[in-house]
Amino acid sequence: MSKEEQEIVHFLTVQRFLHFDDLLQRVPVSMADLTHRLLLLEMNNYIQCLPGRYYCLNKSLVSDISSER
């Protein structure tokens, strides 16, 4: 996973869900690059896309992170 993808997952770990525009402000990549990275993360089951262009961690990943604490 790239540094930018790790940042996306980190932001979604801290906040339950974020809008695309919020991620765009926080992750230093272009809109096209963010869209590409979000799609890759979704295809690899790290995140889910919700209605309204909101993103959250995949439920199974949330349980894995919770069990590590």
Backbone torsions as a table, in degrees:
resi	resn	phi	psi	omega
1	MET	NA	135.2	-178.3
2	SER	-73.1	167.2	178.7
3	LYS	-59.1	-43.6	-179.7
4	GLU	-64.8	-39.6	178.3
5	GLU	-66.8	-37.6	175.8
6	GLN	-63.6	-38.3	177.6
7	GLU	-63.5	-42.6	179.0
8	ILE	-59.5	-49.1	-179.6
9	VAL	-62.1	-40.0	178.3
10	HIS	-61.2	-48.2	-179.5
11	PHE	-60.8	-37.5	179.4
12	LEU	-76.5	-18.6	174.3
13	THR	-76.1	-40.9	-179.3
14	VAL	-70.2	-46.2	178.1
15	GLN	-111.0	139.4	-174.9
16	ARG	-59.9	-39.7	177.3
17	PHE	-152.5	152.9	-179.8
18	LEU	-137.6	147.5	175.2
19	HIS	-78.3	153.2	178.7
20	PHE	-51.1	-45.1	-177.7
21	ASP	-63.4	-35.8	176.9
22	ASP	-66.0	-42.2	177.1
23	LEU	-64.0	-38.5	-179.5
24	LEU	-62.3	-35.4	178.5
25	GLN	-74.2	-30.0	-174.1
26	ARG	-90.5	-32.0	-176.9
27	VAL	-101.3	123.1	-174.2
28	PRO	-77.7	68.1	176.7
29	VAL	-138.6	167.1	178.0
30	SER	-73.6	167.2	179.4
31	MET	-61.1	-43.1	-179.9
32	ALA	-63.9	-41.9	-179.7
33	ASP	-66.7	-40.7	178.5
34	LEU	-63.7	-43.6	178.2
35	THR	-58.2	-44.0	179.4
36	HIS	-62.7	-46.6	-178.0
37	ARG	-66.9	-39.2	177.0
38	LEU	-63.1	-40.8	178.5
39	LEU	-63.8	-42.9	177.9
40	LEU	-62.4	-43.8	178.8
41	LEU	-63.9	-37.6	178.6
42	GLU	-69.1	-41.4	179.6
43	MET	-65.7	-28.9	178.3
44	ASN	-92.0	11.9	175.5
45	ASN	62.7	28.0	174.1
46	TYR	-85.0	-36.2	-176.5
47	ILE	-133.1	169.0	175.2
48	GLN	-127.3	143.7	173.4
49	CYS	-95.0	127.0	-179.8
50	LEU	-103.9	163.8	176.9
51	PRO	-55.8	144.1	178.8
52	GLY	83.7	17.2	180.0
53	ARG	64.1	34.3	172.2
54	TYR	-95.4	150.0	-180.0
55	TYR	-128.2	147.0	175.9
56	CYS	-143.6	164.9	175.4
57	LEU	-68.7	150.0	174.0
58	ASN	-64.2	140.8	-175.9
59	LYS	-56.2	-37.8	-179.5
60	SER	-68.1	-33.5	178.2
61	LEU	-70.4	-37.4	177.9
62	VAL	-61.2	-42.8	179.2
63	SER	-65.1	-37.0	178.7
64	ASP	-64.7	-42.7	-179.3
65	ILE	-67.0	-41.6	179.5
66	SER	-62.9	-38.9	-178.5
67	SER	-71.6	-21.5	178.8
68	GLU	-75.6	-21.7	-176.5
69	ARG	-81.1	NA	NA
